[in-house]
């Protein structure tokens, strides 16, 4: 009988599992799941209490799941849709394909067959799935709504060619029955070996308890240094610094940042041919940060061109950046008091978070903030300060 001592060890198991399933293709690759919970207070778990439930169409997620089962001695369970998915169903280029329709309908719940035997006996549940259209497959929503996760520790892991795990783990936790403990999920990346995963992503137990300041990169895109969006950013920074975080500001508007030319020279994971401020300094600053704060005035109901260029240039390191699981914040200001003015801005921000695997920490929607004097009469400066104050330093790793 195998015993797994604590959630930290489960995190290491995910990393090791990837090395045992090296045959996984780029179409469904994964990176280790992590957990920053204190290991010293976690109970022991025997292999009979561990379940690895997974959904896989191409076999890549299945490979990871089987490796976890081999290492933990846990029980393997495949989530099977009542109607199997065909290659035509999986055609994301066809807007009428089965998965396209399901993934664009938040209420879609494809039927699943079978039942997990002896569900009550499991206290640790690994949940594995591919990322489709930036989120978990609809069939996973069906699965978590079917079972009671009370008193269970759930460890999500996903597979994807490009997208991070995004908010899929959080979504599943919100849909699941019961009040189990859902740990932060991760995506494995094929190009990272298990030893590198362990060295980079998982520190010793003593290091996990160490409190470190969070490195926050504030990206400002207003041409008016004393404008409303920068006023709100200053309040956010004041609060974040009071909480012990490290702040770095970057003036996107006045930087020499070119638009992405779409030449594909970088291959989404290499150097950009444009040797401007983005390639020479900002890219590394983005990689080094724990949190990205997007600060902007709203121009014609959308993101300003300078900030959009920053996002477009993610292309040269999408594979790397989407696996970093950074936190993010949106601060936007507009003259109009109607919230409809912000619809496109918010929708785009949420899509970027989902696609890049960013963990949204909050949004400041500065309606009626046309000028600094107008802004100061609203509740937005105080809300910005309070949001910054709520950002707590990291426990453990960056």
N, C-alpha and C positions, 0 to 999 in steps of 0.2 A: 504494500500500500504506500503510495507516494503522499508526502505532506508538503503543502505549499505554505510557507510561513507568513507571508504578508503581501499586500498589494504591490510593493516595490518589486518583489520577486516576479510577480505576474507581468510587470512591465518588461523585465529582462527576458522573460519567456517569449514575449511577443517578438523581441528583437532576434532571439535565437531561432525562433520558428521561421523567420524569413530566410535565414541562411540554409535551412534544411529544404526550402522549397525554391531553390534558385532557378528552376525551370519556368517560373512564372513569366508571362510575357509583359511587354510594356503596356499592353492594353488594359492590364488589370493589376499593376504593381502596387506594393504597399510599403508603408513605413511604420515603425514600432509604436505601439500605444504606450502612453506614459501616465504616471500618477505621482502627484507630489504629496500624497497623504503620509503622515508619519507612520513609519513601519513598526515602531515600538509598541503601539497599542493595538495592532491588528491581530486577530485570532488566527490559529492554525486552521488549515482546511485540508481534508483528505481528498484523494482523487475521486472518491465516490460522491463528493459534494461539488464537483466541478463539471459544468456543461459547456460545450463549445457548439453553439447554434450558428449555422451559417447559411447564406443564400448565395448560390453561384451558378452562372449560366455557361461561362467559358472554361471553368476549371481552375482559374487562378486563385480566387478566394478559397476554393476548396483545398488547394495545396497548402495555403497558410494555416487553415483550420486544422487539417490533418497533422501538421507539424506541431501545433500547440497541443493537440490531443496526445501525441507521442511523448512530448516532454512532461506534461502534467499528469498523464494517466487518466485524464478526464474523459467524459462520454461525448462522442461526436454525434451531432444531430443535424441533418440537412433539411432546411426549410424548402418545401416543395410546393410550387403553385399548382392549383388544381388543373389548370391548363398550361402545359409547358410552353416556354418561350421559344419561338423559331428564329432563324437568322433574319427573316423578314420583319419579325416583331421588334428586333433590336436595331433596326435601321434608323439611326438618329437623323439622317438626311431627309427622311420621309416624315413630313409633319402629320401624316395620317397613320403612321405605324402604331402598333399597339402600345409600345412603351412611350412614344411621343405623346399620345393621348393621355395615358395614365399619369405621366410625370407632370403634365400641365393641368391636372385636375387634383387639387389638394384633397378632395373627398374620395378619390379612387381607392378602393380596397379590394384588390384581386383575391379571390378565394385561395386558401391553402389547404392542402390535404394532410391528414395525419395529425397526431397529437404527441407531444413530448411525454414519454413514459416517466412516471414518478417525478413530476415537476417539483413537487414539494421538497424533495430531498436535496436539491441543489442550493448552495449558498453563494457560489461564484458562477456567473454566467458570462462567457465571452459571446459577443454578438458580432458576426462578420458579414460584410456585404460589399458589393461594388458601388461606386458612385455613378449615378446616371443623371445626366442633365444637372449636375452640380448638387445633387442631394441623394438621399437614400432611396432605393427602389420602393414603389408603393406597396409591394408585397411585404416589406419590412414593417410598414405601418400596421398592416393586418396582423402580423405576428405579435408585435408588442401589445396591441390592444386585446389580444386573445388571452394573455397570461397575467397572473398577479405577481408582480416583482417585489412585493413587500419583503423586507429583511434580506434581500439579495444584493450582492455587489455586482454591478454590471460593467463589463469592460468592452466598449465598442472598438472595432478595428475595421478599416475599409481598404479597398483596392481601387486604384484609378490611374489612368495614364498621365493626367495632368492636374485635375482638381484635387484640392485638399479635402479633408473630412468636413470642412465648413461647419454648418450648424446642424448637421444630420444627427449627431449624437444627442444634442440638446433637444431636437425635435422628437426623437424616439423616446427620450426620457419623459417629455411632456405628455406623450400619447399613452405611455405604459400605465397599466393598472398598478395600484399600490405605490408605496413610497420607498422604493429601493434606493441604494446609493449608486449613482452613475458616475463613473470615473471619466476623465477627459480622454476621448478617443484620438487615435492618430492614424495617418496613412503611412505605409511603408514605401520607400523608394528603392527601386531596383539597383540603382547605381551605388547605394550605400551598403557596405558590408555589415554583418552583424557586429563585428568587433568595433567598427566605427560608430554604430548605433549606440552600443553600450558606453563607449568612451565619451561620446558627444551628448547623448540625451539623458543618460542616467548616471547620477553621481552617487557617492557613498551615502549611507544613511545620515551621517553627521552633516554632510554638505546639504542634504535635503532640508535640514532644520535651520540652515543659515539664512538670515534675512538679508536680501540685497535690494538696493534701490532699483526701480524699474527705469530703463532708459527709454525716454519718450521723445520721438522726433515729431515736431510740430511743423507741418508743411503749410505755409501761408501763400495765398495766390492773389492777394489784392494789390493793385498798384498804388493804393492809398495807404501809406504806412500808418496813418492815424484814423483809418476807416472803421466801420462798425464790426466787420468780421475780425479784424485784428484786436479790437477792444475786447470782444468776447474771448478771443484766444488768450489775451493777457490775463483775464480772470481765471480761465481754466488753468493756465500755467501757475498762477499764484496758489491756487488750491492744491495742485499736484505737487508743487515744491514743498508746501507745508506738510504734506504726507510723506515727505522723504524721498521723492523721486528725482531722477536726474533728467533735466530738460535740455534739448537741443533744438534750436529754431532754424528754419531754412526758408529763405525768401525765394519762392518759386517764380514769382512774377519777374524779378530782376535778374534771375539766373540765365545763363546761356544754355537753354534746353531746346533742342530741335524736335520736331515732330517725327514719329516713327515713319520711316520711308517704306516699310513693308518689303524690304529686300530679302528677308529671311536668312541673311548671312549668319545670324546668331544661332539659328536652329532652336530658339526658345531656351537655350541653356549655354550661352557663350557670350563673347564680347561683341559689342555693337561697333559698327564701322564708323559711327559718328562720335568723334572724340571731343565731346562737349562737356559742360559741367555735370551733366547727368552721368555719363560714362566715367568721367574722371574723379568724381567725388560723391555725388548723390546716391548712386547705386550702392556703394559700400555703406553709406550712412543708413540707408533703408535696411540693409541686411543686418547691421549691428544693433538696430533698435528693437526693443521689445514691443513697443506700441507706436502706431502711426496715427497722427491726428491730422485730418484733412480740413483745412480752414479756408473758407471761400465766400465771396459775394456771389449772389445769383444773377447771372446775365441771361436774359431772355429764357427764363424758366429752366436753365441747365447749368452744368458745371462750367466754369470759365475755361477758356482754351489752354491756359498755362497749366492748370491742374489736370486737365484731360490728357495733355501731353505726358505728364508724369505717369499716369496710369497706362497709357499706350506703350510707354517704354518698359513696362513690366515684362513685355514680350521677351526681351533678351534673357531674362532669368526667371521665367514663370515656373519652370520645374523646381528650381531651388527655393524660390520665395513661397510658393504655395505649400511647401513642406515645412515651413518654419512656424506656422500657426501663431502668427502675431495677433496682438490685440489692436483694436482700432476705434476711433471716435470720429464723428462728423460734426463740424461746426459750420453752419451756413446762415448767412444774413441776407435779407431782402427788404425792400421798401414796403412792398405789399403786405397787408395783414392777413390775406387769405392763405390758408394752408395749402390750397390747391396749387399755389405757386411752386411749392416744394415737391410736388408729386414725382416728377421725373428725377429730381436730385436724389430723393430718398430711395426710389426704386433702383436707380443705378448703383447707389452705394451698397444697398443690400445684395445686389447681384454680384458686385465685386467681392464683397465679404464671402459670399457663398463659393464663388469660383476660386478665389485665392486662399480660402481656408482661414480668413481673418475672423477673430472673435469680437464681435461688436460690443463695446462697452457703454455705448450711449450716443445720443444725438441731441445737439442743441439746434433747434429750429427757430432762428431769429426772425420771426415775422414782425413787421412794423419797425424794423431796424434800418431805416434808410440812411440816417446820419447818426453820428455818435450821440448827439443830444437826444434824438429820438430813442436810441438804444438804451440810454441810461434811465429812461422813464419806464422801461419794460422790466419784466422779471428775468430777462435773459442773462444779464451779467451775473446775477446771483446764482442762477441755475448753472451757468458755466463754472463758476467758482466751486459750487457744491459737487459738480461732476468731477472736476479735477481733484477735489479733496477726497472723493470716494475711491480714487485709484490708489490702492495700497501697494507697498513694495512687494517684490517677489519673495516667496519662500522657496529656497532651493535654487533652481537652475534658471538660466535665461534661454 
